[in-house]
Amino acid sequence: MKAGCPKAHDRDAVVVAHIRQIEREHDHNYGVQKVYEELNDKGILIGRSKVQRIMHAHGIKAQIKSKYKPQTTKADPNEQAFDNLVNQNFEVREINQVWLADITYIRVGGQWCYLACVLDLARRKVVGWALSHRPTADLACKALRMAIVKEKPAEGLIHHSDRGSQYTSNQHKDLLKEHNLLGSMSRKGNPYDNAPMESFFRLLKVEHVKKRSFATIGQAAASIGVWISYYNTQRRHSALGGISPLSYEIRRYSPFHLSA
């Protein structure tokens, strides 16, 4: 062995230190695949199987829990739902072509609060959200208004949701009409029609919400806002090829891509 050449266990110790740093940066939510991608992006060239071996040997693994998500929206039989314009076609590449929307619950101070989100399908980015004590049409509209103000979508964008009364309300329909957005809704009782939105809420719960307790709705909103910013700019997403929503946006519209 040449002088100054580090031994195998010394090299592994360096890798372990980097892995633990990655886990701290991502709140201990990354498994083998994402740790492997992160290491290689940092210039630490290492095989996936070796990352798996090292993580297993040192007891490093994602610290997440899963739990059933109860229903938070109820259909109003007297309201007219939009046709399903998405039809589970989630392979959308253009930004601000299809938005997905839904509402979930968050435990705050011993009571339920409700989080409405709008997700751009192409880059899986949260473009609008709002938190409230009640799951109302106004809550859904606040999330949509945030998205409209931030993204300024062109006419004809498809806004897809379930058939909850928040989304079939005249208030929400009028907001879509005001900005020339096309309403689309899942088939009755079919959560798979809005699967990426369901997946996002599960991620939010297991990686962030379930690891914390919130005393007030203001505290919850601040914490969720920080996590959404992290999710949009840093968290790797398997549906995007292992990059973040921001990285997808940059790569999708880089000069090199446009000239290709």
C-alpha positions as CSV (number, residue, x, y, z in Angstrom):
1,M,0.0,0.0,0.0
2,K,1.3,3.4,-0.9
3,A,2.1,5.9,1.8
4,G,-0.8,8.2,2.5
5,C,-3.4,6.0,0.9
6,P,-6.4,5.7,3.3
7,K,-7.4,2.3,4.5
8,A,-10.8,0.9,3.6
9,H,-12.3,1.4,7.0
10,D,-11.0,5.0,7.0
11,R,-12.7,5.7,3.7
12,D,-15.9,4.1,5.0
13,A,-15.7,6.3,8.1
14,V,-15.7,9.4,5.8
15,V,-18.7,8.1,3.9
16,V,-20.6,7.4,7.1
17,A,-19.9,11.0,8.2
18,H,-21.3,12.3,4.9
19,I,-24.4,10.0,5.2
20,R,-25.2,11.2,8.7
21,Q,-24.9,14.8,7.5
22,I,-27.3,14.0,4.6
23,E,-29.8,12.4,7.0
24,R,-29.6,15.5,9.3
25,E,-30.1,17.8,6.4
26,H,-33.2,15.9,5.3
27,D,-34.7,15.2,8.7
28,H,-33.8,11.5,8.5
29,N,-36.2,10.9,5.7
30,Y,-33.8,9.5,3.0
31,G,-33.4,5.8,2.3
32,V,-30.6,4.1,0.4
33,Q,-31.5,5.3,-3.1
34,K,-31.7,9.0,-2.2
35,V,-28.6,8.9,-0.1
36,Y,-26.8,7.2,-2.9
37,E,-27.9,10.0,-5.3
38,E,-27.0,12.7,-2.9
39,L,-23.5,11.3,-2.3
40,N,-22.7,11.1,-6.0
41,D,-24.0,14.6,-6.6
42,K,-21.6,15.7,-3.9
43,G,-18.8,14.1,-5.9
44,I,-18.5,11.0,-3.6
45,L,-18.5,8.3,-6.2
46,I,-19.8,5.1,-4.6
47,G,-22.0,2.2,-5.7
48,R,-25.5,1.9,-4.4
49,S,-24.8,-1.6,-2.9
50,K,-22.0,-0.2,-0.9
51,V,-24.2,2.6,0.4
52,Q,-26.8,0.0,1.4
53,R,-24.1,-2.1,3.2
54,I,-22.7,0.9,5.1
55,M,-26.1,2.2,6.1
56,H,-27.2,-1.2,7.3
57,A,-24.0,-1.8,9.2
58,H,-24.4,1.5,11.1
59,G,-28.1,1.3,11.6
60,I,-28.9,4.3,9.4
61,K,-32.3,4.3,7.9
62,A,-35.2,6.5,7.1
63,Q,-37.3,7.3,10.2
64,I,-40.8,7.5,8.9
65,K,-44.2,6.1,9.9
66,S,-47.3,5.6,7.8
67,K,-50.9,5.9,8.9
68,Y,-54.3,5.8,7.2
69,K,-55.6,9.1,6.0
70,P,-59.3,9.7,6.7
71,Q,-61.7,11.4,4.3
72,T,-61.6,15.2,4.6
73,T,-63.9,16.2,1.7
74,K,-67.5,15.1,1.1
75,A,-69.4,15.3,-2.2
76,D,-72.5,17.4,-2.4
77,P,-75.1,15.5,-4.4
78,N,-76.8,18.7,-5.4
79,E,-73.7,20.2,-7.1
80,Q,-72.6,19.5,-10.7
81,A,-69.1,18.0,-10.9
82,F,-66.7,18.6,-13.8
83,D,-65.7,15.8,-16.2
84,N,-62.4,14.1,-15.6
85,L,-60.0,15.7,-18.0
86,V,-56.9,14.1,-16.6
87,N,-57.9,10.4,-16.6
88,Q,-54.9,9.3,-14.6
89,N,-52.5,10.7,-17.3
90,F,-49.9,11.9,-14.9
91,E,-47.1,12.0,-17.5
92,V,-47.2,15.8,-18.0
93,R,-44.0,17.5,-18.8
94,E,-45.0,21.2,-19.3
95,I,-45.2,23.4,-16.3
96,N,-48.5,25.0,-15.4
97,Q,-50.5,22.7,-17.7
98,V,-52.2,20.7,-15.0
99,W,-52.7,21.5,-11.3
100,L,-53.9,19.0,-8.7
101,A,-55.7,20.1,-5.6
102,D,-56.9,18.5,-2.4
103,I,-57.4,19.0,1.4
104,T,-55.9,17.0,4.2
105,Y,-56.0,17.2,8.0
106,I,-53.3,18.3,10.5
107,R,-53.5,17.9,14.3
108,V,-53.0,21.2,16.1
109,G,-53.4,21.7,19.8
110,G,-55.6,18.6,20.2
111,Q,-57.9,19.6,17.4
112,W,-58.0,19.1,13.6
113,C,-57.0,21.8,11.2
114,Y,-57.2,21.5,7.5
115,L,-54.5,22.1,4.8
116,A,-55.5,22.8,1.2
117,C,-52.7,22.5,-1.4
118,V,-52.3,23.0,-5.2
119,L,-49.6,21.0,-6.9
120,D,-48.2,21.5,-10.4
121,L,-48.2,18.1,-11.9
122,A,-45.2,18.4,-14.2
123,R,-42.7,19.3,-11.6
124,R,-44.6,18.1,-8.5
125,K,-44.2,21.6,-7.0
126,V,-46.5,23.1,-4.4
127,V,-47.7,26.3,-6.0
128,G,-50.4,27.2,-3.5
129,W,-51.5,26.3,0.0
130,A,-53.6,27.5,2.9
131,L,-54.3,26.2,6.5
132,S,-57.6,26.8,8.4
133,H,-59.6,25.5,11.3
134,R,-62.4,24.4,8.9
135,P,-62.4,22.6,5.5
136,T,-64.4,25.2,3.6
137,A,-64.7,26.4,0.0
138,D,-62.9,29.6,1.2
139,L,-59.9,27.5,2.2
140,A,-59.7,25.8,-1.2
141,C,-60.0,29.2,-2.9
142,K,-57.2,30.7,-0.8
143,A,-54.8,28.0,-1.9
144,L,-55.8,28.5,-5.5
145,R,-55.5,32.3,-5.3
146,M,-51.9,31.9,-4.0
147,A,-51.1,29.6,-7.0
148,I,-52.6,32.0,-9.5
149,V,-50.8,35.0,-8.0
150,K,-47.4,33.2,-7.9
151,E,-47.6,31.3,-11.2
152,K,-49.8,33.5,-13.4
153,P,-51.0,30.6,-15.5
154,A,-52.2,30.9,-19.1
155,E,-55.8,30.3,-20.0
156,G,-56.8,26.7,-20.3
157,L,-54.8,25.3,-17.5
158,I,-56.6,22.2,-16.0
159,H,-57.4,22.3,-12.3
160,H,-58.1,18.8,-11.1
161,S,-59.5,17.8,-7.7
162,D,-61.9,15.3,-6.1
163,R,-65.7,16.0,-6.0
164,G,-65.6,17.5,-2.5
165,S,-68.1,20.3,-1.8
166,Q,-65.3,22.8,-1.5
167,Y,-64.4,22.3,-5.2
168,T,-68.0,21.9,-6.5
169,S,-69.0,25.1,-4.7
170,N,-70.0,28.2,-6.8
171,Q,-67.3,30.2,-5.0
172,H,-64.6,27.9,-6.3
173,K,-66.1,27.4,-9.8
174,D,-66.4,31.2,-10.1
175,L,-62.7,31.6,-9.3
176,L,-61.8,29.1,-12.0
177,K,-64.0,30.9,-14.5
178,E,-62.6,34.3,-13.6
179,H,-59.1,33.1,-14.6
180,N,-60.2,30.9,-17.5
181,L,-59.0,27.7,-15.9
182,L,-60.6,24.4,-16.8
183,G,-62.2,22.4,-14.0
184,S,-61.6,18.6,-13.8
185,M,-62.7,16.1,-11.2
186,S,-61.9,12.6,-10.2
187,R,-64.5,9.9,-10.6
188,K,-66.7,9.3,-7.6
189,G,-64.9,7.4,-4.9
190,N,-61.7,6.9,-6.9
191,P,-58.6,8.2,-5.1
192,Y,-56.3,6.9,-7.8
193,D,-57.6,9.7,-10.1
194,N,-55.7,12.1,-7.9
195,A,-52.8,9.8,-6.9
196,P,-49.9,12.3,-7.1
197,M,-51.7,14.6,-4.7
198,E,-52.4,11.7,-2.3
199,S,-48.8,10.8,-2.5
200,F,-47.7,14.3,-1.7
201,F,-49.9,14.5,1.4
202,R,-48.6,11.1,2.6
203,L,-45.0,12.4,2.2
204,L,-45.8,15.5,4.2
205,K,-47.3,13.5,7.0
206,V,-44.6,10.8,7.4
207,E,-41.6,13.0,6.8
208,H,-42.7,16.1,8.7
209,V,-46.1,16.4,10.5
210,K,-45.9,13.1,12.4
211,K,-42.5,14.0,13.8
212,R,-43.8,17.2,15.4
213,S,-46.5,18.6,17.6
214,F,-48.1,22.0,17.0
215,A,-49.7,24.0,19.8
216,T,-51.2,26.7,17.5
217,I,-52.3,27.0,13.9
218,G,-49.7,29.8,13.5
219,Q,-47.0,27.4,14.6
220,A,-48.2,24.7,12.3
221,A,-48.4,27.1,9.3
222,A,-44.9,28.3,9.9
223,S,-43.5,24.8,10.2
224,I,-45.4,23.5,7.2
225,G,-44.3,26.5,5.1
226,V,-40.6,25.8,5.9
227,W,-41.1,22.1,4.9
228,I,-42.9,23.1,1.6
229,S,-40.0,25.4,0.7
230,Y,-37.6,22.5,1.4
231,Y,-39.7,20.1,-0.6
232,N,-39.9,22.5,-3.6
233,T,-36.3,23.3,-3.7
234,Q,-34.3,20.4,-2.3
235,R,-36.2,17.1,-1.8
236,R,-35.5,14.5,-4.4
237,H,-38.6,13.1,-6.1
238,S,-38.6,9.7,-7.7
239,A,-41.3,10.8,-10.2
240,L,-38.8,13.5,-11.4
241,G,-35.9,11.1,-11.9
242,G,-34.5,11.7,-8.4
243,I,-34.2,15.5,-8.5
244,S,-36.2,18.3,-6.8
245,P,-39.0,20.2,-8.3
246,L,-36.7,23.3,-8.6
247,S,-34.0,21.2,-10.4
248,Y,-36.7,19.8,-12.8
249,E,-37.8,23.3,-13.6
250,I,-34.2,24.5,-14.3
251,R,-33.4,21.5,-16.4
252,R,-36.7,21.5,-18.3
253,Y,-36.2,25.1,-19.4
254,S,-32.5,25.4,-19.5
255,P,-31.0,26.9,-22.8
256,F,-29.4,23.5,-23.5
257,H,-32.8,21.8,-23.3
258,L,-34.5,24.4,-25.4
259,S,-31.9,24.1,-28.2
260,A,-32.0,20.3,-28.2
